[in-house]
Amino acid sequence: MDAREAALRQAYDHALRWLASLSDRPVPARASAEEIVRALGAELPDDPSPPADVVDLLATACEPGLTAFPSGRFYGFVIGGTEPAALAADWLVSAWDQNCVMRAVSPAYTAAEDIAGAWLLDLLGLPGGSAVGYTTGATMANFTCLAAGRDAVLRRAGWNVARDGLAGAPAVHVVVGEERHMAIDVALRYLGLGHPDAVGADDQGRIDPDALRRSLAAAGECPTIVVLQAGEIHSGAFDPFAETIRAAREAGAWVHIDGAFGLWAAVSPPYAHLTAGCADADSWATDAHKTLNVPYDCGIAIVRDPATVRAAMGVHGDYLIQHEQGDPSDKVPELSRRGRGFTVWAALRSLGRSGVADLVERLCRHASAFAAGIAAIDGATVLNDVVFTQVCAEFGSDERTERVLSRLLDDGTTWISGSTWRGRRVMRISVSNWSTTDEDVTRALDAIRRAAATA
């Protein structure tokens, strides 16, 4: 216990120093991977080392190569920070080291997962009794939901995927908007469904309902999945769910919604209209590490019909202790996995209903402040309707936008990355961190102004 306690205390001290540095440190990393390799030492030692010394070396050597992702001034990707209760709970997850597969083996974990799942359904306005599973991230959450959808539409067509596989199965027609996230394509590839039919979208990335109807009509009686989006990665726009889900239902399609960060709009009265009609889908994917701000990794897969996802994901073995009420392993691909339900429970219990709503509204308010500040910069144009937490802007030309981005990263005050959206190079701002303050936004805008002035 002495060696373990010394290592934990060393880790605790380093963690506190790291967290305390976030308000002032430059956001980009200051050392290269090669420099960190030299500091860590590339040769495996012959003899054991005291655990506390190993932790100290790891923290000291790696600190210059860490990007301040948890900083309130990081806006480069849709990456949340870690809410305090969720961070502390995650430390307990590692210390408790629970097997989170079976209800009978870790009733504490299953209880936390069940409660957090019910709270999520309530907050997100989704059907009570839906299956809620915890995955590594939004990609695997989409994979889980689409696996359930694939098996369900093929089952309706008289094909049993679990028994017969995909060889010889009817083709599954998958319809997506052309502005969908790449995670959807990856999940479809993993599932053997190939490239989807990408139909048109409007200037904010919302799927075109008429184009969707044409694709559905062309598919005829083919087993079909429709993938919609709550929060386009550049504009933050939401698909018109009521109209598109109605069209999908008329065609007998399974409807899945990728809501990695945007599904959380449902918890806030001023923004809930963005998800109107969303609850009529068959499955939903989101990522608690994004808007909810729990630690990596924590995707959430929600499926309206629990039997459907259990048929797709359930694993049975003679040595497993299966419970009549079902087990956590019935709803996700992984057996060995972290106790993600503990951290989600902690975040929701700490914030409460009003705290989650306030978090969403605060992120949106900061995004609006970014849009207003950038619009006032000479030569800058905000390209999207800022409806949620995303802002895209350009600075007169692709070349100047690139120069602004380069100078901004060299400055180090903030991290804002570039992208290509609708054929133009853009500055893409994603406001996702619970700890971002008005001052953080002001400092970032000042840095953008400095970069633009010299670009």
Sequence and secondary structure as in RCSB ss.txt:
>XXXX:A:sequence
MDAREAALRQAYDHALRWLASLSDRPVPARASAEEIVRALGAELPDDPSPPADVVDLLATACEPGLTAFPSGRFY
GFVIGGTEPAALAADWLVSAWDQNCVMRAVSPAYTAAEDIAGAWLLDLLGLPGGSAVGYTTGATMANFTCLAAGR
DAVLRRAGWNVARDGLAGAPAVHVVVGEERHMAIDVALRYLGLGHPDAVGADDQGRIDPDALRRSLAAAGECPTI
VVLQAGEIHSGAFDPFAETIRAAREAGAWVHIDGAFGLWAAVSPPYAHLTAGCADADSWATDAHKTLNVPYDCGI
AIVRDPATVRAAMGVHGDYLIQHEQGDPSDKVPELSRRGRGFTVWAALRSLGRSGVADLVERLCRHASAFAAGIA
AIDGATVLNDVVFTQVCAEFGSDERTERVLSRLLDDGTTWISGSTWRGRRVMRISVSNWSTTDEDVTRALDAIRR
AAATA
>XXXX:A:secstr
 HHHHHHHHHHHHHHHHHHHHTTTS SS SS HHHHHHHH SS  SS   HHHHHHHHHHHHGGG   TTSTTB 
SSS     HHHHHHHHHHHHH    S TTT HHHHHHHHHHHHHHHHHHT  TT EEEEESSHHHHHHHHHHHHH
HHHHHHTT  HHHH STT    EEEEETT  HHHHHHHHHTT  S EEE B TTS B HHHHHHHHHHHTTS EE
EEEEBS TTT  B  HHHHHHHHHHTT EEEEE TTGGGGGGSTTTGGGGTTGGGSSEEEEETTTTT   S  EE
EEES HHHHHHHH    TTS   TT  GGGSSS SS   HHHHHHHHHHHHHHHHHHHHHHHHHHHHHHHHHHHH
TSTT EE S  SSSEEEEE SSHHHHHHHHHHHHHH S B EEEEETTEEEEEEE   TT  HHHHHHHHHHHHH
HHHH 
